[in-house]
Amino acid sequence: MARRSEHSQAEIKEMVLEAAEDIVREYGYSALKVRKIAADIGYTVGSIYMVFTNMNDLIMHIKARTWQKLHQHLQNQQKIGGTVQDLALGYLEFAVENEGLWRMLFEHQVALGEQVPDWYLQDNQRAFELMYAMLKQHDQVHADNQVQLATQTLMNSVQGVAMHLLMLNQSPETIKLAKAEVVLLVECFLQGWSNEVKE
């Protein structure tokens, strides 16, 4: 590792984020401690707070990076398959492969009265925007706000399947069942959505 003086603040910030993500991947969100991060990168706790306002600021940056990675994963999935079902299954796949980081998206909550940063909300919405664009292709009848509500409903449902799976002892059988649940969920959703348009 390079001497401390050889790292810029931007480099230290990246080191902190990567070390924190490694901890969450291996041990889960509850194991994320600033002293552990500092020890892993060879810096002091004070050095971490030179690049992040506080622990919550650091956590929000980790979560934003997770949303970015999910968005990239879904974009790749879209290129391979390109259907609503492919996107939903891609979401489930990401949750399984990145369990600790994905869980952290929901386990960490901002304190009451604390405002969620706009930059975080932008990253949070990008995965939903992919699904929105895909649903919009299926239907030119509903108003935008109705398609947005439908998108939110579908994505929340897929998240529910993912959360239920991660509460179980994962095995090839439980993962296969969760995938079947997602496929059925999307099929029923799209059929209902299509019938509503026809009516």
PyMOL commands that set and color helices and strands:
alter all, ss='L'
color gray80, all
select helices_A, chain A and resi 4-6+9-27+29-31+34-41+45-51+55-80+84-97+99-107+118-138+144-167+172-198
alter helices_A, ss='H'
color red, helices_A
deselect
rebuild
show_as cartoon
